[in-house]
Each structure stands twice: as structure tokens, then as C-alpha cells.
Amino acid sequence: MSWAGDALAALRKIITLEERVVTLADDIRELAHIVKDLDHRLVKLETKIEIYERLSEKSGPRRLPPHN
């Protein structure tokens, strides 16, 4: 193969790699957004669990109401 053919093949590889990098960068941005959303939801869930735990510690043992 001539030097021109080698150069053309190298340019094609570079273009292909660049397209892959752009695609991966977009995927990473989307995944980062998903992770941030999941983190936010997890914090809300942890907060609710902590509140329920504190509420259950404050109240005494639960008993059924007496039968009349």
C-alpha cells in the first residue's frame, strides 16, 4: 500500500475513534444524570427510614384496644 493509502486508512480510524469517543461521552453524561437522580432518591428514602425509626423509638409498645 502506498503512503497515501496508509494515510487515508489512518484518517478513517481516527474518525471512527472520534465518533466512538463522542458516543461514549454522551453515554457517560446520561449515566451521570441517572446516578445523580438515584442518589437523590436514595437520600430521600434513607431520610424516611430514619424518621420512621425515630418515631417507633419514641412510642411505647403497641397494644390492641380493650374489648368492650
PEZI-V745587 format. One record per residue. N is the residue number from 1. RES is the residue in three letters. OMEGA is omega as a letter, one per 20 degrees, with the letter a starting at -180 (999 if undefined). D_FIRST is the distance of its C-alpha to the first C-alpha in Angstrom with 1 decimal. Layout:
n = <N	N>
res = <RES	RES>
omega = <OMEGA	OMEGA>
d_first = <D_FIRST	D_FIRST>
This chain:
n = <1	2	3	4	5	6	7	8	9	10	11	12	13	14	15	16	17	18	19	20	21	22	23	24	25	26	27	28	29	30	31	32	33	34	35	36	37	38	39	40	41	42	43	44	45	46	47	48	49	50	51	52	53	54	55	56	57	58	59	60	61	62	63	64	65	66	67	68>
res = <MET	SER	TRP	ALA	GLY	ASP	ALA	LEU	ALA	ALA	LEU	ARG	LYS	ILE	ILE	THR	LEU	GLU	GLU	ARG	VAL	VAL	THR	LEU	ALA	ASP	ASP	ILE	ARG	GLU	LEU	ALA	HIS	ILE	VAL	LYS	ASP	LEU	ASP	HIS	ARG	LEU	VAL	LYS	LEU	GLU	THR	LYS	ILE	GLU	ILE	TYR	GLU	ARG	LEU	SER	GLU	LYS	SER	GLY	PRO	ARG	ARG	LEU	PRO	PRO	HIS	ASN>
omega = <a	r	r	r	r	r	r	r	r	r	r	r	r	r	r	r	r	r	r	r	r	r	r	r	r	r	r	r	r	r	r	r	r	a	r	r	r	r	r	a	r	r	r	a	r	r	r	a	r	r	r	r	r	r	a	r	a	a	r	r	a	r	r	r	a	r	r	999>
d_first = <0.0	3.8	6.7	8.1	6.0	6.7	10.1	10.7	10.2	12.4	14.9	15.3	16.1	18.5	20.2	20.7	22.1	24.3	25.7	26.5	28.2	30.3	31.3	32.3	34.2	36.1	36.9	38.2	40.4	41.8	42.5	44.1	46.4	47.3	48.1	50.3	52.1	52.7	53.9	56.4	57.6	58.0	60.1	62.3	62.8	63.6	66.1	67.8	68.1	69.5	72.1	73.1	73.5	75.7	77.7	78.3	79.4	82.0	83.7	86.0	85.8	85.7	88.7	89.7	92.5	95.9	97.2	100.1>
